[in-house]
């Protein structure tokens, strides 16, 4: 437990440095990233509520603009593909959502990325094509770890395909990362984005801490960059990523 806590603090410190420095992506231009940093990504509130009667956790963010209105432009290829996200870093354990007992920060993310579809089990636009929904905002669980190769200092934890010890939820999309596509519906209403998550899907944990983050991520198919790294943090609701918020009941 002590080791996990020390690692968690170290990763938070790295992300705080990236926030203060205002770093931008190494491949995408500052202009391209700035075009995504709109009021639609300007967070005003983040909260998680537990509805006991339905045994549901409601993850919600409020933005200054229109939630979900800004999405990335396609790069036309996987390498350099843009990913935009509303992210809840949490104190939940990766094991709570079906990953193995690995070090890292479990985060719940609502993302858009038009160059690829990583939710093969779900048809977000209900057109009977399960492979064309990447731009539509959808949900992921990810395990974040420190990575100095990217400006944001964090990346989704990767693994080697031949590693038989890796444990992933059965709804993972098959990429060699600690990434899951749980298929929870995303609801946008004006300034808000909301997702209902059954408490059973987080090991019945209804007391945990979290923060609200708006971030730009990017895919790399090269060996010198992480497969999915955090390149720019637009905003952290707490200001210092201290994860000060608790579940409201």
Rosetta silent file (secondary structure, phi, psi, omega in degrees, C-alpha in Angstrom):
SEQUENCE: XXXXXXXXXXXXXXXXXXXXXXXXXXXXXXXXXXXXXXXXXXXXXXXXXXXXXXXXXXXXXXXXXXXXXXXXXXXXXXXXXXXXXXXXXXXXXXXXXXXXXXXXXXXXXXXXXXXXXXXXXXXXXXXXXXXXXXXXXXXXXXXXXXXXXXXXXXXXXXXXXXXXXXXXXXXXXXXXXXXXXXXXXXXXXXXXXXXXXXXXXXXXXXXXXXXXXXXXXXXXXXXXXXXXXXXXXXXXXXXXXXXXXXXXX
SCORE:     score description
SCORE:     0.000 S_00000001
   1 L     0.000  -39.071  179.407    0.000    0.000    0.000 S_00000001
   2 H   -63.522  -41.844 -179.895    2.873    2.354    0.824 S_00000001
   3 H   -62.389  -45.088  179.030    4.499    1.698   -2.566 S_00000001
   4 H   -61.268  -40.352 -179.913    1.281    2.432   -4.449 S_00000001
   5 H   -65.450  -43.840 -179.937    0.804    5.685   -2.509 S_00000001
   6 H   -64.332  -39.747  179.088    4.369    6.870   -3.171 S_00000001
   7 H   -64.925  -42.652 -179.757    4.041    6.064   -6.883 S_00000001
   8 H   -59.576  -45.310  179.373    0.700    7.876   -7.046 S_00000001
   9 H   -63.608  -41.178 -179.717    2.207   11.016   -5.494 S_00000001
  10 H   -61.739  -44.824 -179.984    5.178   10.915   -7.892 S_00000001
  11 H   -64.879  -38.442  177.982    2.943   10.761  -10.972 S_00000001
  12 H   -62.582  -41.067  179.635    0.818   13.614   -9.675 S_00000001
  13 H   -62.924  -39.360  178.999    3.907   15.765   -9.209 S_00000001
  14 H   -63.056  -45.007  179.733    4.994   15.111  -12.792 S_00000001
  15 H   -66.022  -35.724  177.835    1.612   16.163  -14.160 S_00000001
  16 H   -61.904  -39.250  177.591    1.610   19.280  -11.976 S_00000001
  17 H   -62.248  -41.000  179.574    4.940   20.317  -13.517 S_00000001
  18 H   -64.921  -37.229  179.523    3.449   19.895  -16.990 S_00000001
  19 H   -64.863  -46.714 -177.978    0.450   22.027  -16.014 S_00000001
  20 H   -64.998  -38.070 -176.791    2.600   24.853  -14.694 S_00000001
  21 H   -75.776  -18.410 -179.911    4.921   24.800  -17.701 S_00000001
  22 L    64.937   36.861 -175.936    2.037   24.955  -20.188 S_00000001
  23 L   -65.470  151.039  177.589    3.753   22.376  -22.409 S_00000001
  24 L  -117.796  168.898 -176.832    2.392   21.578  -25.866 S_00000001
  25 L   -64.542  150.136 -177.713    2.494   18.459  -27.992 S_00000001
  26 L   -81.764  -24.826 -178.327    5.732   17.516  -29.677 S_00000001
  27 L  -104.666  -49.838  176.392    4.141   16.481  -32.988 S_00000001
  28 L   -71.241  147.190 -178.178    0.951   18.498  -33.299 S_00000001
  29 L   -77.004  159.993  176.729    1.529   22.224  -33.639 S_00000001
  30 H   -59.043  -36.506 -179.575    0.662   24.730  -30.939 S_00000001
  31 H   -64.107  -42.944 -179.730   -1.906   26.202  -33.310 S_00000001
  32 H   -63.573  -42.976  179.928   -3.623   22.859  -33.779 S_00000001
  33 H   -69.519  -40.059  179.667   -3.806   22.216  -30.052 S_00000001
  34 H   -60.863  -31.693 -179.725   -4.934   25.774  -29.305 S_00000001
  35 H   -67.589  -20.261  178.104   -7.850   25.275  -31.701 S_00000001
  36 H   -92.366  -17.747 -177.830   -9.101   22.486  -29.427 S_00000001
  37 L   -85.029   68.839 -176.681   -8.646   24.468  -26.219 S_00000001
  38 L  -100.933  179.000  176.064  -12.051   26.139  -26.458 S_00000001
  39 H   -64.383  -17.469  176.303  -14.657   27.053  -23.856 S_00000001
  40 H   -68.575  -16.781  177.419  -16.096   23.584  -24.572 S_00000001
  41 H  -112.073    9.133 -178.877  -13.079   22.231  -22.670 S_00000001
  42 L   -89.401   99.138 -173.103  -13.097   24.961  -20.010 S_00000001
  43 E   -73.543  137.745  174.302  -14.200   23.093  -16.889 S_00000001
  44 E  -116.394  -19.425 -179.111  -16.347   24.784  -14.274 S_00000001
  45 E  -163.213  147.062  170.315  -17.327   21.744  -12.198 S_00000001
  46 E  -140.252  134.805  178.504  -16.721   18.015  -11.845 S_00000001
  47 E  -153.750  153.886  174.147  -18.619   15.750   -9.544 S_00000001
  48 E  -125.479  124.932  179.937  -19.492   12.126   -8.966 S_00000001
  49 E  -115.868  144.228  175.213  -22.790   11.299   -7.261 S_00000001
  50 E  -106.366  121.111  177.571  -23.966    7.957   -5.950 S_00000001
  51 E   -99.654   99.252 -172.581  -27.648    7.178   -6.465 S_00000001
  52 L   -61.594  -38.437 -176.961  -28.310    4.476   -3.892 S_00000001
  53 L   -61.072  -31.043  179.413  -31.775    3.618   -5.179 S_00000001
  54 L  -108.673   -2.784 -177.671  -30.363    2.625   -8.570 S_00000001
  55 L    54.580   47.383 -177.817  -26.862    1.674   -7.364 S_00000001
  56 E  -121.474  144.638  168.796  -25.392    4.051   -9.936 S_00000001
  57 E  -103.437  126.818  179.139  -22.453    6.437   -9.957 S_00000001
  58 E  -105.041  108.433  175.482  -23.090    9.551  -12.044 S_00000001
  59 E   -87.288  126.966 -175.699  -19.869   11.077  -13.399 S_00000001
  60 E  -140.693  139.562  169.935  -20.525   14.664  -14.477 S_00000001
  61 E  -127.887  145.468  173.806  -18.565   17.638  -15.766 S_00000001
  62 E  -114.650  140.655  179.135  -19.773   21.158  -16.461 S_00000001
  63 E  -125.685  162.608  179.508  -18.017   23.403  -18.976 S_00000001
  64 L   -68.520  -38.193 -177.935  -18.163   27.088  -19.826 S_00000001
  65 L   -94.886 -134.787  179.771  -19.138   26.385  -23.442 S_00000001
  66 L  -108.435  116.812 -177.019  -21.071   23.479  -24.942 S_00000001
  67 L   -61.399  131.982  177.271  -19.969   20.063  -23.718 S_00000001
  68 L    80.479    0.216 -175.454  -18.928   17.757  -26.534 S_00000001
  69 L   -77.635  -27.037  178.763  -19.124   20.463  -29.185 S_00000001
  70 L   -98.615  127.390  175.862  -15.372   20.480  -29.905 S_00000001
  71 L  -133.477  156.384 -177.723  -13.825   17.377  -31.507 S_00000001
  72 L   -71.276  156.066  170.982  -10.406   16.830  -33.127 S_00000001
  73 L   -82.924  143.554  179.369   -9.751   17.015  -36.851 S_00000001
  74 L   -67.297  141.709  175.783   -8.676   13.698  -38.412 S_00000001
  75 L   -87.691  -17.039  179.945   -4.980   13.223  -39.089 S_00000001
  76 L    86.330    3.765  179.618   -5.745   10.621  -41.750 S_00000001
  77 L  -162.036  166.738  179.655   -3.580    7.992  -40.071 S_00000001
  78 L   -72.170  -42.664 -179.037   -2.953    6.371  -36.705 S_00000001
  79 L   -67.589  118.888 -177.879    0.444    7.961  -36.146 S_00000001
  80 L    87.638    6.392  178.991   -0.241   11.428  -34.771 S_00000001
  81 L   -62.781  133.224 -177.235   -3.970   10.810  -34.356 S_00000001
  82 E   -84.933  144.127  176.784   -5.487   13.350  -31.966 S_00000001
  83 E  -133.016  124.692  178.843   -7.488   12.369  -28.898 S_00000001
  84 E  -111.007  136.843 -174.289   -9.520   14.889  -26.897 S_00000001
  85 E  -145.323  143.064  163.285  -10.757   13.976  -23.457 S_00000001
  86 E   -96.541  118.595 -168.152  -12.752   14.899  -20.395 S_00000001
  87 E  -125.593  136.786  174.019  -10.900   12.878  -17.740 S_00000001
  88 E  -111.354   93.649  169.358  -11.582   11.910  -14.130 S_00000001
  89 E   -65.834  138.025 -175.136   -8.335   10.747  -12.446 S_00000001
  90 E  -131.052  170.652  172.651   -9.412    8.692   -9.430 S_00000001
  91 L   -97.285    8.579  174.690   -8.090    6.908   -6.360 S_00000001
  92 L   -64.737  154.830  177.028   -9.807    3.707   -7.463 S_00000001
  93 L   -88.119  145.597  174.112   -7.545    0.700   -7.998 S_00000001
  94 H   -52.919  -30.860 -179.668   -7.073   -0.737  -11.508 S_00000001
  95 H   -68.265  -20.372 -178.780   -8.361   -4.030  -10.080 S_00000001
  96 H   -67.687  -21.013 -179.431  -11.715   -2.384   -9.337 S_00000001
  97 H  -117.121   12.471  172.658  -12.545   -2.298  -13.060 S_00000001
  98 L   105.750   -0.786  173.325  -10.984   -5.604  -14.113 S_00000001
  99 L   -79.215  167.351  173.278   -7.318   -4.800  -14.737 S_00000001
 100 L   -72.389  175.045 -178.731   -4.541   -6.674  -12.994 S_00000001
 101 L   -81.083   83.921 -177.745   -2.873   -5.330   -9.867 S_00000001
 102 L  -118.060  157.406  177.385   -0.564   -2.833  -11.589 S_00000001
 103 L   -77.088  145.662  178.217    0.885    0.494  -10.530 S_00000001
 104 L   142.658  173.308  179.732   -0.648    3.636  -11.979 S_00000001
 105 E   -98.826  121.881  175.165   -3.570    6.028  -11.745 S_00000001
 106 E   -79.908  124.039 -179.393   -6.943    4.670  -12.803 S_00000001
 107 E  -125.682  144.286  175.081   -8.778    7.333  -14.790 S_00000001
 108 E  -102.592  123.528 -172.612  -12.246    7.435  -16.311 S_00000001
 109 E  -126.431  140.287  172.022  -12.156    9.232  -19.657 S_00000001
 110 E  -111.451  112.735 -167.407  -14.734   10.493  -22.136 S_00000001
 111 E  -127.690  159.228  172.834  -12.869   10.817  -25.432 S_00000001
 112 E  -133.687  133.320  177.365  -13.173   11.667  -29.127 S_00000001
 113 L  -156.141  105.596 -171.152  -10.693   10.599  -31.828 S_00000001
 114 L   -72.409  -14.286 -174.350  -11.845   10.513  -35.477 S_00000001
 115 L   -84.871  -10.880 -179.831   -8.944    8.457  -36.898 S_00000001
 116 L  -158.394  157.628  179.598   -9.760    5.151  -35.229 S_00000001
 117 L  -116.711  116.589 -179.392  -12.496    3.253  -33.413 S_00000001
 118 L  -114.054   29.036  174.751  -11.475    1.468  -30.214 S_00000001
 119 L  -126.771   67.465 -173.251  -14.941    0.358  -29.082 S_00000001
 120 L   -65.051  -16.762 -179.973  -15.502   -2.753  -31.243 S_00000001
 121 L   -89.457   -9.781 -170.646  -18.333   -4.016  -29.040 S_00000001
 122 L  -125.751  142.508  179.608  -20.362   -0.819  -29.212 S_00000001
 123 L  -114.910   85.984 -170.284  -22.153    1.055  -32.017 S_00000001
 124 L   -63.624  -30.338 -179.516  -22.342    4.597  -30.659 S_00000001
 125 L  -101.813    5.922  174.649  -24.239    6.092  -33.621 S_00000001
 126 L    54.842   37.575  177.661  -26.518    3.051  -34.095 S_00000001
 127 L  -102.447   11.653  179.318  -25.810    2.767  -37.841 S_00000001
 128 L    70.412    9.157  173.081  -25.002   -0.972  -37.558 S_00000001
 129 L  -111.129  114.407 -174.154  -21.333   -0.247  -38.302 S_00000001
 130 L   -88.069    5.094 -172.837  -19.261   -0.927  -35.199 S_00000001
 131 L  -121.486   17.435 -175.748  -16.035    0.466  -36.660 S_00000001
 132 L  -130.377   27.599 -169.914  -16.812    4.101  -37.528 S_00000001
 133 L  -112.181   15.355 -173.417  -17.608    5.745  -34.193 S_00000001
 134 L   -60.977  -34.777 -177.109  -14.276    7.118  -33.005 S_00000001
 135 L   -73.705  -24.343  178.050  -15.243   10.774  -33.286 S_00000001
 136 L   -73.075  129.345 -178.659  -18.353   10.273  -31.176 S_00000001
 137 L   -58.354  133.980 -176.435  -17.470   10.809  -27.518 S_00000001
 138 E  -147.381  173.616 -170.756  -17.295    7.489  -25.693 S_00000001
 139 E  -106.698  149.283  174.749  -15.922    6.089  -22.438 S_00000001
 140 E  -142.534  149.736  159.351  -12.689    4.409  -21.403 S_00000001
 141 E  -101.859  133.846  177.269  -10.949    3.221  -18.288 S_00000001
 142 E  -135.464  152.356  172.250   -7.200    3.779  -18.545 S_00000001
 143 E  -106.399  117.201 -178.169   -4.208    3.245  -16.283 S_00000001
 144 E   -97.416  139.221  176.775   -1.891    6.253  -16.456 S_00000001
 145 E  -133.509  162.841 -179.858    1.824    6.103  -15.681 S_00000001
 146 E   -69.706  143.012  178.973    4.654    8.630  -15.786 S_00000001
 147 L  -154.198  109.494 -175.311    6.383    9.049  -19.141 S_00000001
 148 L   -75.109   -7.375 -177.524    9.053   11.702  -19.719 S_00000001
 149 L   -76.086  -13.584 -178.506    8.907   11.303  -23.503 S_00000001
 150 L  -120.753  154.207 -174.175    5.767   13.442  -23.759 S_00000001
 151 L   -61.714  -33.611 -179.408    5.096   17.013  -22.706 S_00000001
 152 L   -78.849  -10.415  175.268    2.278   16.076  -20.335 S_00000001
 153 L    77.837    3.606 -178.253    4.474   13.623  -18.461 S_00000001
 154 E  -136.952  154.341  175.542    1.906   10.816  -18.546 S_00000001
 155 E  -151.403  162.263  174.004    0.859    8.022  -20.880 S_00000001
 156 E   -72.524  132.618 -176.545   -1.440    5.025  -20.875 S_00000001
 157 L   -61.881  131.113  179.873    0.451    2.060  -19.460 S_00000001
 158 E  -104.518  168.344  174.507    1.566   -0.369  -22.192 S_00000001
 159 L  -148.020  161.185  177.386    2.453   -4.053  -22.129 S_00000001
 160 L   -83.323  135.520 -175.425    4.139   -6.541  -24.443 S_00000001
 161 L   -58.630  -29.607 -177.986    1.707   -8.691  -26.407 S_00000001
 162 L   -81.530   -4.507 -178.908    3.582  -11.849  -25.474 S_00000001
 163 L   -75.290  105.087 -177.040    3.224  -11.136  -21.736 S_00000001
 164 L   -76.567   -8.537 -178.630    0.802  -13.814  -20.550 S_00000001
 165 L   -85.711   -8.624 -177.011    0.538  -12.312  -17.070 S_00000001
 166 L   -68.881  132.518  178.103   -1.419   -9.246  -18.242 S_00000001
 167 L  -115.871  124.754 -179.300   -4.990   -9.086  -16.946 S_00000001
 168 L  -130.834  153.963  172.930   -7.528   -6.933  -18.793 S_00000001
 169 L   -63.995  151.096 -178.826  -11.310   -6.571  -18.660 S_00000001
 170 L   -66.407  -12.813  178.550  -13.042   -8.606  -21.396 S_00000001
 171 L   -92.681   11.491  177.815  -14.323   -5.363  -22.943 S_00000001
 172 L   -68.793  150.798 -174.961  -10.805   -4.136  -23.796 S_00000001
 173 L   -83.929    2.779  176.262  -10.326   -3.253  -27.507 S_00000001
 174 L    92.084    4.336  175.850   -7.263   -5.467  -28.038 S_00000001
 175 L   -82.591  148.625 -177.837   -4.608   -2.751  -28.063 S_00000001
 176 L   -77.521   56.878  178.013   -1.425   -3.483  -26.035 S_00000001
 177 E  -139.875  160.483  173.315   -2.328   -0.897  -23.399 S_00000001
 178 L   -81.762   78.307 -174.152   -4.182   -0.855  -20.108 S_00000001
 179 E  -134.848  130.951  178.065   -7.248    0.510  -21.876 S_00000001
 180 E  -126.185  148.678  178.808  -10.842   -0.657  -21.535 S_00000001
 181 L  -119.043   83.474 -169.666  -13.949    0.266  -23.524 S_00000001
 182 L   -74.421  -15.234  174.441  -16.792   -0.341  -21.076 S_00000001
 183 L    81.518   17.745  177.883  -19.562    1.020  -23.316 S_00000001
 184 L   -70.524  138.684 -179.315  -21.266    3.390  -20.887 S_00000001
 185 L   -70.653  138.033  177.740  -23.566    5.873  -22.623 S_00000001
 186 E  -103.485  129.453 -178.083  -22.423    9.507  -22.715 S_00000001
 187 E  -118.267  119.527  175.627  -25.119   12.156  -22.342 S_00000001
 188 E  -104.524  131.950  175.463  -24.491   15.769  -23.372 S_00000001
 189 E  -141.685   98.824  178.240  -26.932   18.460  -22.314 S_00000001
 190 L    61.498 -114.894 -177.678  -25.812   22.038  -22.895 S_00000001
 191 L   -81.242   -6.579 -169.405  -22.938   22.748  -20.520 S_00000001
 192 E  -115.444  149.518  168.252  -22.853   19.241  -19.038 S_00000001
 193 E  -123.919  130.807 -177.354  -21.547   15.791  -19.868 S_00000001
 194 E  -132.874  144.142  175.691  -22.850   12.907  -17.769 S_00000001
 195 E  -136.963  129.453  176.698  -22.160    9.180  -17.645 S_00000001
 196 E   -95.174  124.157 -178.177  -24.012    6.646  -15.504 S_00000001
 197 E  -121.454  117.207  175.962  -21.773    3.834  -14.231 S_00000001
 198 E   -57.968  134.303 -179.513  -23.265    0.905  -12.301 S_00000001
 199 H   -59.446  -28.260  178.239  -21.483    0.588   -8.951 S_00000001
 200 H   -61.298  -27.157 -177.809  -21.104   -3.120   -9.660 S_00000001
 201 H   -81.506   -4.287  173.883  -18.738   -2.188  -12.531 S_00000001
 202 H  -123.896   35.813  176.011  -16.307   -0.535  -10.087 S_00000001
 203 L    61.724   30.479  179.200  -16.295   -3.351   -7.535 S_00000001
 204 L    60.478   24.659  176.351  -19.096   -1.629   -5.614 S_00000001
 205 L   -82.534  118.680 -179.432  -16.750    1.173   -4.575 S_00000001
 206 L  -120.507    7.557  175.010  -18.855    4.242   -3.817 S_00000001
 207 L  -131.673  109.622  177.626  -16.316    6.224   -1.798 S_00000001
 208 L  -159.382  167.739  179.295  -13.236    7.483   -3.645 S_00000001
 209 E  -106.222  159.338 -176.752  -11.569   10.726   -4.611 S_00000001
 210 E  -159.526  173.581  175.173  -11.223   12.263   -8.055 S_00000001
 211 L  -140.318  174.315  176.944  -10.400   15.391  -10.033 S_00000001
 212 L  -120.117  128.381 -176.899  -11.532   16.910  -13.323 S_00000001
 213 E  -134.631  138.600  169.099   -9.127   17.292  -16.250 S_00000001
 214 E  -112.942  125.924 -170.462   -9.472   18.430  -19.855 S_00000001
 215 E  -144.727  156.789  172.667   -6.580   17.155  -21.952 S_00000001
 216 E  -108.947  129.016  178.487   -5.145   16.582  -25.407 S_00000001
 217 E  -122.446  167.361 -177.770   -3.601   13.191  -26.116 S_00000001
 218 E  -150.140  144.460  179.624   -1.951   11.733  -29.177 S_00000001
 219 E   -91.058  141.767  172.830   -1.276    8.313  -30.683 S_00000001
 220 L  -132.428  134.754  175.885    2.184    7.246  -31.817 S_00000001
 221 L  -100.201    3.159  178.237    3.064    4.122  -33.763 S_00000001
 222 L   -90.044  163.620 -176.889    6.800    4.696  -33.337 S_00000001
 223 L   -84.561  -11.732 -176.537    8.982    3.136  -30.687 S_00000001
 224 L   -92.707   -1.109  178.081   10.361    6.444  -29.405 S_00000001
 225 L  -131.761  155.006  176.235    7.006    7.739  -28.148 S_00000001
 226 L   -66.425  152.876 -179.554    4.271    6.182  -26.016 S_00000001
 227 L   -60.610  -39.841  175.215    1.386    4.598  -27.897 S_00000001
 228 E  -141.088  104.170 -176.120   -1.033    7.030  -26.254 S_00000001
 229 E  -113.405  156.791  174.747    0.531    9.961  -24.420 S_00000001
 230 E   -90.265  118.466 -175.533   -0.761   13.105  -22.723 S_00000001
 231 E  -106.214  -28.391  179.149    0.691   16.069  -24.584 S_00000001
 232 E  -149.427  132.048  176.417   -1.236   19.042  -23.251 S_00000001
 233 E  -103.947  110.280 -179.014   -3.352   19.601  -20.165 S_00000001
 234 E   -70.996  -41.897 -176.927   -5.886   22.338  -20.865 S_00000001
 235 E  -160.653  145.006  169.650   -7.246   22.489  -17.351 S_00000001
 236 E  -122.376  121.107 -170.837   -7.252   20.773  -13.979 S_00000001
 237 L   -60.147  -40.131 -179.312  -10.302   21.716  -11.977 S_00000001
 238 L   -73.801  -19.395 -177.657   -8.577   21.609   -8.583 S_00000001
 239 L    92.526  -26.988 -177.085   -5.639   23.594   -9.954 S_00000001
 240 L  -134.992   11.022 -179.529   -3.031   21.199   -8.559 S_00000001
 241 L    53.487   42.976  179.454   -4.414   17.725   -9.302 S_00000001
 242 L   -86.102   -0.591 -178.307   -4.760   16.971   -5.615 S_00000001
 243 L    50.430   56.793 -173.236   -7.904   14.884   -6.235 S_00000001
 244 L   -83.918   -8.928 -170.884   -9.790   16.744   -3.510 S_00000001
 245 E   -93.734  139.664  178.648  -13.314   15.779   -4.506 S_00000001
 246 E  -114.411  161.092 -179.401  -15.270   12.928   -2.976 S_00000001
 247 L   -65.130  130.632  176.991  -18.353   11.041   -4.105 S_00000001
 248 E   -88.775  137.568 -178.104  -21.567   12.780   -3.118 S_00000001
 249 L  -120.564    0.000    0.000  -24.284   10.535   -1.729 S_00000001
